[in-house]
Amino acid sequence: MEQPILQIIGILHGDITSRQHAPKNYSESQRTGTLEIFPEFQEGLDGIEVGQTIVVLFWLHKSGRDVLKVYPRGDRSRGLRGVFATRSPMRPNPIAVSELQVLAIRGNFLDVLGLDILDGTPIIDIKKKI
Ligand SMILES: C[S@@+](CC[C@H](N)C(=O)[O-])C[C@H]1O[C@@H](n2cnc3c(N)ncnc32)[C@H](O)[C@@H]1O
């Protein structure tokens, strides 16, 4: 089968630099940062508005990809679970999904709230929340 080819559409700038100290998920984060969307994709931002919640897909570039079972949130008392039954960053395709509130839009830069993602993480897609 033909392998899918991903395009990186941008990069996240933020102040989260350690996996251990990152919020566990967007729903429990008040951290802010900036999505830099590369100029060739800027037109695709048309229609996004300040105050809106957007769904952002990231490629977790520092995550392990060879793991199929994890202890959810590192809690061994809960037992091992398949990665597809969790939100673990470790999975064959380390794609994260975060719902972020748009605080400001400056051309191809979007300031957002709710980050659980490391500075420098590639962005692979943005979608409207339904
Ligand atoms: C549990 S994942 C959830 C991500 C996304 N909100 C989701 O539900 O798909 C969030 C964790 O991923 C880790 N993480 C964030 N950015 C990463 C990156 N670029 N590479 C590897 N791990 C990362 C951090 O430890 C963070 O706490």
The ligand as an SDF file (V2000), in Angstrom:
LIG
                    3D

 27 29  0  0  0  0  0  0  0  0999 V2000
   -1.1910   12.9070   26.9020 C   0  0  0  0  0  0  0  0  0  0  0  0
   -0.6360   13.8150   25.4540 S   0  0  0  0  0  0  0  0  0  0  0  0
   -2.1810   14.4490   24.9060 C   0  0  0  0  0  0  0  0  0  0  0  0
   -2.0220   15.1920   23.6260 C   0  0  0  0  0  0  0  0  0  0  0  0
   -3.3390   15.5960   22.9620 C   0  0  0  0  0  0  0  0  0  0  0  0
   -4.0450   16.6080   23.7210 N   0  0  0  0  0  0  0  0  0  0  0  0
   -4.2180   14.3840   22.7310 C   0  0  0  0  0  0  0  0  0  0  0  0
   -5.1130   14.1230   23.5470 O   0  0  0  0  0  0  0  0  0  0  0  0
   -4.0270   13.6900   21.7170 O   0  0  0  0  0  0  0  0  0  0  0  0
    0.0970   15.2200   26.1730 C   0  0  0  0  0  0  0  0  0  0  0  0
    1.4860   14.8940   26.6350 C   0  0  0  0  0  0  0  0  0  0  0  0
    2.3100   14.6700   25.4950 O   0  0  0  0  0  0  0  0  0  0  0  0
    3.6470   14.9740   25.8010 C   0  0  0  0  0  0  0  0  0  0  0  0
    4.1640   15.7630   24.6850 N   0  0  0  0  0  0  0  0  0  0  0  0
    3.8130   17.0100   24.3120 C   0  0  0  0  0  0  0  0  0  0  0  0
    4.4770   17.3960   23.2170 N   0  0  0  0  0  0  0  0  0  0  0  0
    5.2710   16.3570   22.8570 C   0  0  0  0  0  0  0  0  0  0  0  0
    6.1970   16.1390   21.7910 C   0  0  0  0  0  0  0  0  0  0  0  0
    6.4490   17.0480   20.8650 N   0  0  0  0  0  0  0  0  0  0  0  0
    6.8380   14.9440   21.7460 N   0  0  0  0  0  0  0  0  0  0  0  0
    6.5850   13.9930   22.7000 C   0  0  0  0  0  0  0  0  0  0  0  0
    5.7270   14.1430   23.7190 N   0  0  0  0  0  0  0  0  0  0  0  0
    5.0770   15.3150   23.7990 C   0  0  0  0  0  0  0  0  0  0  0  0
    3.6410   15.7500   27.1250 C   0  0  0  0  0  0  0  0  0  0  0  0
    4.1540   14.8880   28.1210 O   0  0  0  0  0  0  0  0  0  0  0  0
    2.1540   16.0310   27.3830 C   0  0  0  0  0  0  0  0  0  0  0  0
    1.8380   15.9670   28.7460 O   0  0  0  0  0  0  0  0  0  0  0  0
  1  2  1  0
  2  3  1  0
  2 10  1  0
  3  4  1  0
  4  5  1  0
  5  6  1  0
  5  7  1  0
  7  8  2  0
  7  9  1  0
 10 11  1  0
 11 12  1  0
 11 26  1  0
 12 13  1  0
 13 14  1  0
 13 24  1  0
 14 15  1  0
 14 23  1  0
 15 16  2  0
 16 17  1  0
 17 18  1  0
 17 23  2  0
 18 19  1  0
 18 20  2  0
 20 21  1  0
 21 22  2  0
 22 23  1  0
 24 25  1  0
 24 26  1  0
 26 27  1  0
M  CHG  2   2   1   9  -1
M  END
$$$$
